[in-house]
Amino acid sequence: MKERDKEILKVIIKEHIATGAPVGSSHLVEKYKLPVSSATVRNVMAELEEEEYIMQPHTSAGRVPTEKAYQMLIDDLKDKKSLKKVKEAEAINELLAGTDELSIKELAKLLSRLTDATVFWAFHKHNLYYTGLSNLFRQPEFSSTGMIYDVSEVVDRMDEIIDDIYDQVGFEPEILIGTDNPFGNFCSSILVKYKTGEHDGLFGILAPMRMDYENNLSLIKYILSKLNN
């Protein structure tokens, strides 16, 4: 992919993550002060659509990123040597002063607020806590009756899903999107295992595919670094 096209795709992804709405060429040029015309962006978007990086939902004039586009974004993140600085480090450190179950549950609630996502935390294979379900249900892509049913089914099966994947998850954060995501191909998750003393656990984030991967991965990695100390 040409560098210009890749940069335009990244802006499309950024805008869709922020708004949840289909993205139009004129809006992109105006909001992000792109150094190209709306016509050029439309041409690039046509090419990106042909290459299946974006798609047109229903009858909307705008476009939204596909799983392939998000995978490109994630691959780029893996190549980054450093992630975003965690602004909420002080609040996280305070909660991690104690690694008891109550402190960890409060940390899960904080992480849910910071990511606007559902957070799950398994203290060991058969002891699961999760919070922030309302964050999922209020996302625009989950507003249809069919999607509400799909999300509800995932919630009902959360214990079973975590039990199934517990032994497969490693001690480095994994991002699983769409067809690779054990919670369903309509969303994404970031999950990781950690070890404190003789005990291990697992925690992660469940969100729409348009989650803020860089921000959320930064938070996960920071918490992991503190748990593993």
C-alpha positions in Angstrom: 0.0 0.0 0.0 1.2 3.5 -0.9 2.2 5.6 2.2 -0.3 8.3 1.3 -3.1 5.7 1.1 -2.0 4.1 4.4 -2.1 7.5 6.2 -5.6 8.2 4.8 -6.7 4.8 6.0 -5.3 5.5 9.5 -7.3 8.7 9.6 -10.4 6.9 8.6 -9.9 4.4 11.4 -9.1 7.1 13.9 -12.3 9.0 13.0 -14.5 5.9 13.1 -13.0 4.8 16.5 -13.9 8.3 17.8 -17.4 8.5 16.5 -18.7 5.1 15.5 -20.1 6.7 12.4 -19.4 6.1 8.7 -16.7 8.4 7.4 -17.0 10.7 4.4 -14.1 12.2 2.3 -15.1 15.9 2.7 -15.4 15.6 6.5 -11.9 14.0 6.7 -10.3 16.7 4.7 -11.9 19.4 6.7 -11.5 18.0 10.2 -8.0 16.7 9.8 -6.7 19.4 7.5 -5.5 16.8 5.0 -3.1 18.2 2.3 -5.1 16.7 -0.5 -8.5 17.4 -2.0 -11.8 15.7 -1.3 -11.7 14.2 -4.8 -8.3 12.6 -4.1 -9.5 11.2 -0.8 -12.6 9.8 -2.6 -10.3 8.1 -5.1 -8.1 6.6 -2.4 -11.2 5.4 -0.5 -12.5 3.7 -3.7 -9.1 1.9 -3.9 -9.2 1.0 -0.2 -12.8 -0.4 -0.7 -11.7 -2.5 -3.6 -8.8 -3.9 -1.5 -11.3 -4.6 1.3 -9.8 -2.3 3.9 -13.1 -0.3 4.2 -16.7 -0.9 3.3 -20.0 0.9 2.8 -22.5 0.0 5.5 -26.1 -0.1 4.2 -27.0 3.0 2.2 -24.7 5.4 4.0 -22.5 7.7 1.9 -19.6 7.1 4.3 -17.3 4.1 4.8 -16.2 2.1 7.8 -13.0 0.1 8.4 -13.0 -3.7 8.0 -11.3 -6.3 10.1 -8.5 -6.2 7.6 -7.9 -2.5 8.3 -7.8 -3.1 12.0 -5.4 -6.0 11.6 -3.1 -3.6 9.7 -3.3 -1.1 12.6 -2.5 -3.9 15.1 0.5 -5.1 13.1 1.8 -1.5 13.1 1.4 -1.4 16.9 3.4 -4.6 17.3 6.3 -2.9 15.5 6.3 0.1 17.8 9.0 0.1 20.4 7.1 2.2 22.9 3.4 2.8 23.5 1.5 5.8 24.8 2.3 7.0 28.2 -0.3 6.0 30.7 -1.7 9.2 32.2 -3.7 7.2 34.9 -0.6 5.5 36.3 -1.0 7.1 39.8 -4.6 5.8 40.2 -3.6 2.3 38.9 -0.6 2.2 41.3 -2.7 3.1 44.2 -5.1 0.2 43.6 -2.3 -2.2 43.0 -0.7 -1.4 46.3 -2.8 -4.4 47.4 -3.3 -7.4 45.2 -6.2 -8.7 47.2 -9.4 -9.6 45.3 -11.2 -6.4 46.4 -8.4 -4.1 45.1 -8.3 -6.0 41.8 -12.1 -5.6 41.3 -11.8 -1.9 41.9 -8.9 -1.8 39.3 -11.1 -3.7 36.8 -13.8 -1.1 37.3 -11.3 1.7 36.7 -10.0 0.0 33.6 -13.5 -0.4 32.3 -14.1 3.4 32.8 -10.8 4.3 31.1 -11.4 2.0 28.1 -15.2 2.4 27.8 -15.3 -1.4 27.5 -16.1 -4.6 29.4 -13.3 -5.8 31.6 -13.0 -9.5 32.7 -10.6 -10.8 35.4 -10.1 -14.4 36.2 -8.2 -14.8 39.5 -7.7 -18.4 38.5 -9.4 -20.6 36.0 -12.8 -20.9 37.8 -13.1 -17.6 39.6 -14.3 -14.9 37.1 -15.2 -11.3 37.7 -16.4 -8.9 35.0 -17.6 -5.3 34.9 -18.7 -2.6 32.4 -21.3 -4.6 30.4 -23.3 -1.4 29.9 -20.3 0.0 28.0 -20.9 -2.7 25.3 -24.6 -2.3 25.1 -24.5 1.4 24.5 -22.1 1.2 21.5 -23.9 2.2 18.3 -22.8 -1.0 16.4 -24.6 -3.1 19.1 -27.9 -1.2 19.0 -29.8 -3.5 16.7 -32.0 -6.3 18.2 -29.8 -9.0 16.6 -26.6 -7.5 18.0 -28.0 -7.1 21.4 -28.9 -10.9 21.3 -25.3 -11.7 20.2 -23.7 -9.6 23.0 -26.1 -11.1 25.6 -25.2 -14.6 24.5 -21.5 -13.8 25.0 -22.2 -12.4 28.5 -24.1 -15.6 29.3 -21.2 -17.7 28.2 -18.4 -15.6 29.6 -17.3 -18.2 32.3 -17.3 -21.0 29.7 -15.3 -19.0 27.2 -12.7 -17.9 29.7 -12.4 -21.5 31.0 -11.9 -22.7 27.4 -9.1 -20.2 26.5 -7.4 -19.9 30.0 -4.6 -22.4 29.3 -4.0 -21.1 25.8 -3.4 -17.4 26.8 0.2 -16.4 27.2 2.0 -13.9 29.4 2.3 -11.3 26.7 -0.8 -9.3 25.7 -2.7 -10.7 22.7 -5.1 -8.8 20.5 -7.8 -10.9 19.0 -10.2 -9.4 16.5 -13.2 -10.5 14.5 -12.8 -14.1 13.3 -9.9 -14.8 15.7 -11.8 -13.5 18.7 -13.2 -16.2 21.0 -16.0 -13.9 22.2 -17.5 -13.4 18.8 -16.5 -12.1 15.3 -18.4 -8.8 15.9 -15.9 -7.6 18.6 -12.3 -7.5 19.7 -10.5 -8.4 22.9 -7.1 -7.8 24.4 -6.1 -10.4 27.0 -3.1 -11.6 28.9 -2.1 -13.9 31.8 -0.1 -12.7 34.8 1.7 -14.3 37.8 1.9 -13.1 41.4 3.8 -15.4 43.6 2.6 -19.0 43.1 -0.7 -17.9 41.6 -1.6 -16.9 38.0 -4.6 -15.1 36.7 -6.0 -13.6 33.5 -7.5 -10.3 32.6 -8.5 -8.4 29.5 -10.8 -6.0 27.6 -13.8 -6.8 25.4 -15.0 -4.0 23.1 -16.2 -3.3 19.6 -13.8 -3.8 16.8 -13.3 0.0 16.7 -11.7 0.1 20.1 -8.7 2.4 20.7 -6.1 -0.3 20.4 -3.0 1.8 21.2 -4.6 3.3 24.4 -6.0 0.0 25.6 -2.9 -2.0 24.9 -0.8 0.7 26.8 -3.1 0.3 29.8 -3.0 -3.5 29.7 0.8 -3.5 29.4 1.3 -1.0 32.3 -1.0 -3.0 34.6 0.8 -6.2 33.7 4.2 -4.7 34.4 3.0 -3.8 37.9 1.4 -7.2 38.6 4.6 -9.0 37.5 6.9 -6.9 39.8 
